[in-house]
Amino acid sequence: MTSERQAYVYIQLPGTLDTVPAALLRVQTLPDGTQIGRFRYGDRYLERSDAVALDPFLLPLNKTVCEFTRLMGIPGAVRDAGPDAWGRLVIEHKLERSAAELQEIDYLLHGPQDGTGYLSFGLKAEPPAPKRHYNRTHQLTELIAASQAIEEGRPVAAHLLERLDPGTSLGGARPKAMIEERSACGSANFPPSMIASTCSASNSPRSSSHAAAA
């Protein structure tokens, strides 16, 4: 049976705080499991003087429908904006579904708001209002507890899951978030299987150039 999923692609334009609809991505799954992705920029986006190509080589700024069969039908520039390995695990936990039950479109739709390339995704043509304007900070002990529970496959309280936004691969596959301690803010990575040691070393957190903060 052939099925099709779709997601609108939004972009935060360079040098601005404006997020606008840029393209539509459709992914068709054929009976044999082959997935064909079709990407097309929106006409209104193409009319913008400040429009930028997501990939000038594979996704040039024109009205062409670009087809992809590699990477499960997801263009590389789009897939890069999706969640990393840790983020995918958080999404599976939030949706209470296994990886086998989800498609790449699901990970994009439930991924970070500030993905690589300033991309985000949704089901409607117009992007939703941002959930927040800035990354929030959390108690380190709560983040460690939630991260450890997910690593071990244990249930996590809803209010803690809400704080764990899935990040992009820009910062690696480790759990990470913004933390605040003694009136100072910084980013910290929480290595899998080393949660306890991270806690004891919280006075000098490992820095990350990109904080997938919750």
N, C-alpha and C positions, 0 to 999 in steps of 0.2 A: 504494500500500500504506500502510495506517495503522499508525503506530508510536507507542509511548508511553514516556516516560522519567519518572523521579521522583527527588526528593531530599527528605530530611527537613531541616527548618529548625530550627536550634538558636539559643537566645538566652542571652547572659549577662545575668542579671537585674540591673537597676539597683541600685547600692550593694552588690553582692555579687561574689564570685568564682565563683559557681555558674553553670554552663552547663547548660541543661535543654532537652529537646525541646519545641518550641512548635507546629509545624505540619507538614503534608505538602503538597508541591507536585508535581503531576503535569502534564506537558506532552505533549499529544497532537498528532502531526503528521499531517494529513490528506493524501490522495493529491495534492491540488492544491498542497501546500506550506503551507497555512494551519496555524498553530499555536495551539492552544487550551490555556490554562493553567487549572488548577483548584486552588485553595488552600483548605485547611481546617485550623483549629486542632485540636489534639488534645484529647480529653476531659479527660485528666489536667492539661493545661496550663490549660484553662478553669476547672478546680476550684481552682486556686491563688489565694490571696488577693493575691499580689503579681504576678499576670500582667499584662502590659501589651500593648496592641495595637501591632502593627507599623505600622499606619496607621489611626488612629481613624475616618477617613472611608471609605476603600476596603476596609480589612480590620478591621472592628469585631470586638470580642471576642464571638463567638457561634458556633454550630454550622453556620452557613450555608456552603455550598460556593460560593466566589466564583470566577467565570469571567472570564478575560481573553484578548483576542485581540491587543491592542496589545503592542508590545515583545516580540514573539515568544512571547507567552503568559506572560511573567514580570511579576508585579506590580512597580510602580515601586519600592516600599520594599524589595523583595527584590533587585531588580536593582542598586540603589544600593550594596548590600553586596558586589557582585561586584568583580573586579579591574578596574583602569583599563587604558588602552591599552597601557602598558608591561607590566603584569601579564599581560595576554592574550598578549602576545608571548612572555613567559617561559614561560607554560603551553604554548603551541604548540611551543616549543623543547624543553621537558621531555618532552612526549608524542610528539615527532617527528611531528606532524600539522599540516596546514595549517588555516587558519581555515575553509575550505570544508568540512572534514571534521568540525568540531566544532559542537556545539549550545550554547545558552546554559547548559543544565544542566551541561555539562562544565566550563565556566568557573567556575560556582558551586562545583562539587564540588572543584575543584583550586585555588580561590582562597584568600585570606587567612583566618586563623583569627579575626581581629578586625575583620571588615567593619563598614561603617557601620551603626549601630544595634546594635552588638555581636552581629551575626549570623554564623553559620557554617553549613556544610551537610555532609551525609553520606548514606550509603546505608542506614544502620541507624537504628532508632528511637532508640537511646541514643547520645549523642554520644561520640566516642572520647576517650581521655585526651589532654590537650594535648601537643603535640610538645615544648614547652619552657614554662617559667614566665615567662621574660623574654626580651626581644629580645637576641640576641647581637651582639657587635661583631666587625668584621672588618678585615683590613688593607685600606687604601684602594686600594693598587695592584692587589690581586687583584680587588676589586669593579669597578674601572675596566676591567680587562682583560676580565672576564666581560661587563660591560655593552656594551663596544665590540664584542665578538665577536657578541653577539646582534643588535646594531644592524646589523652587516654580514652577518648570516646565516651566520656561521662556526660550526663545532662548538665546544662549551664543555665542559670537563672536568666529569665527574659531580659531583665534590666542590664545584665552584664553582656549578653549577646548584642544588645543595642549599641553598646559602647565599642564593640570590636568591629570596626569597618574593615572590609577586605581591601588590602592595598594592591598596588601594581607591582610588577616584577622589578621596578626601578630600584627598590630597596632590598631585594633578595627575598628568599623564601621564609625567613624567620619572622615570628610574631613581633610586631613593633608598634609603638604608640608614643604620643607625646606624654611626658610626665612632668610633674611639678613637685619640687622638693626644696624646702627652706627658701621659698620665694624665688626660686630659680627654675627656669623651664629648659627642657632639653629633650632629645629623642633617645629612645633606648630600644635595642633589639633584645629579644628574649629567645636564646637558642633552644631548640627542642632538646628535651632530656637534660637541660641544664637550668631549669627554671629556678630551683632552689639557690644555686650558686649566683644567679643573676640577682636574686633578691638580696643576698648578703653583700653584693657589690654595688648596691644601688646608689651609693654616694658618687660613683664615677661610671655612669652608664655608657655603653658603647654607642658611639655617635653614628648617625645615618644621615646621608645627604637628603634623603626623602623620607618623611615620616608619614606612614599610613595611619594617621591618628584616628582614634575613635571618638 
